[in-house]
Amino acid sequence: MRYTHFDSPVGRLLLARDARGLRRIGFPEGRLAPEPGPGWERDDNAFDDVREQLQAYFDGRLTAFDLPLAPVTTPFQGRVLAELRKVPYGRTVTYGELARRVGNPRASRAVGMANGRNPLPIVIPCHRVIGADGSLTGFGGGIEVKRRLLKMEEEYRSP
């Protein structure tokens, strides 16, 4: 596994990939704040594509990522993450709606847990999932980061 860091408007992100694709994006704070794993090798030159797309996203020039992704997930989480990728830039979806989209309308909590374990936040936009009442709920990078990402997307979104 190779890794590097990316200084973003929401903090320093840890990026990790292997030959299959991008495996991990980690926020500097929050419950899932990652550290490089044992045997990981720092390689700042292996992430130019990821850096370019993240920078374009934060600049409001990119609304959908086109990167090789290789998250390690359970089958259910994989379905949830696939549906998350369909949520348009600058829009939100509730946990209940996401549960309906994966074929199990009663699985809002399970969807929330799968969403919370998303190893590729921002690229797979788990920040676009909100509570049924419109509230901002859990996010691995913290609620303030979620708020900032949603506000940024709203500001850059085309009418």
Secondary structure, 3 states (H helix, E strand, C coil): CEEEEEEECCEEEEEEEECCEEEEEECCCCCCCCCCCCCCEECHHHHHHHHHHHHHHHCCCCCCCCCCECCCCCHHHHHHHHHHCCCCCCCCEEHHHHHHHCCCCCCHHHHHHHHHCCCCCCCCCHHHEECCCCCCCCCCCCHHHHHHHHHHHHHHCCC
